[in-house]
Amino acid sequence: MTTAPSDKWSDLAVRTGSGAILVALGLWGIWIGGHFFHVMVTVVCGLMIWELTRMMVPMRSNLPRVLGLVAAVAVLIASYLPAGYAMPLLLAPPLIGFGQLPRNRSIFMIFTVMVLLAGFGMMAVRDDLGFWWMLWLVAVVAITDVMGYFAGRVFGGPKFWPKVSPKKTWSGTIGGWVGAGVVGAVFALFLDTSGEIIGFSIALSMASQIGDISESAIKREMGVKDSSSLIPGHGGVLDRFDGMLGASVFLLVVGQLIGFPPGLR
């Protein structure tokens, strides 16, 4: 059965409104940087762990709130410590949750490690590399999502992984890569870096999509549609920032291996 044209765009207005508010808040936080940005990232990380735990335990349990708070405190303190002291602190919440959850312990532990490393990585990018490189990271993830949404609905075609994410198509996936490459080209000129940033941007887009698909797989496993209903048109914080999760972890790990930023003149 073919989806009616109006159904394809039924959530556009709500998504656009919520997305505009998130973009405005995000840009403001990135621009200010410092303590304000650390707190903003901390809140997002705490909410993501709260949503993740909610999918795994009974609704009446206090465990989601406790683990969300523990994770938030850990990532905030870690942001002010040298990396050697920060790492054990970031790994403590996943281990605490592993010991407390009645089931799905491995999923929680792996995903929580990714969330906290991603938060730590975003703060490191803003603190060490400055506003423009943090903006590049956000722009690549955002354009991947936007181009994926529009390309998928305009061109349609074969599904990417229908059993896990029935709305995602190959056209949307490739559209995200194209958009990321354009962002990389613009920043290559603006930041006077080498053309390698184009390839790095496409790889970052792929990492963003891996984060998105991974979160979709978890929701499918848990039998839920959205991680929560905190953000109209987008679901929960975990639904909205799953792409940033994958991209930030990729940048944190791979950036150390190949040297980042690439070819900066």
Buried (B, 14 or more C-beta within 10 A) or exposed (E): EEEEEEEBEEBBEEBEEBBEEBEEEBEEBBEEBEEEBBBBBBBBBBBBBBBBBBBBBEEEBEBBBBBBBBBBBBBBBBBEBEEEEBBEBBBBBBEBBBEBBEEBBEBBBBBBBBBBBBBBBBBBBBBEBEBBBBBBBBBBBBBBBBBBBBBBBEEBEEBBBEEBBEBBBBBBBBBBBBBBBBBBBBBBEEBEBBEBBBBBBBBBBBBBBBBBBBBBBBBBEBEBEBBBEBBEBBBBBBBBBBBBBBBBBBBBEBBEEEEBBBEBE
